Amino acid sequence: MSLPIPDLRFEQSFMRSLNKYAGNHQPSAELPLGSKTYSHVATLTDADLQLMNQQLDDEEEEELYKPLNPITPSIIIYAIIKDQILMPLLQGFLWTGLLISVRPFLGLIVKNGQNAGHWVSNLLGLNKLTPRRRTLA
């Protein structure tokens, strides 16, 4: 299983969101031949594959020459406010709320771990070892 690496470059992700908000269709990533959607390709004949290739070529050509919706200033303002201000703010609030609510449970887990460690050290007799006192002569 391979996880896609997110595109963290600002310009490409910002342009992608602007096109999405403008209603422009974004081409999806090509799936490899071993994926589930292409499992039926092995049973097709050469004529069927050529017909399918022709249909895909026609669809790609339609997508290439379809006019794009304009990106207006209101779309840019909406994208900036939503993607750069509101969503990080909301994610920060939710993450901080989760950490604040989990903190008592984490303290309880640490205390139980310390108690278990103390019990194991008592069981092994490690707490009975005491250093000798030096006497001053």
Secondary structure, DSSP 8 states (H G I E B T S, - for coil): ---------HHHHHHHHHHHHHT---------TTSGGGGGGGG--HHHHHHHHHHHHHHHHHHHHS------HHHHHHHIIIIIIIHHHHHHHHHHHHHHHHHHHHHHHHHHHHHHHHHHHHHHTGGG---------
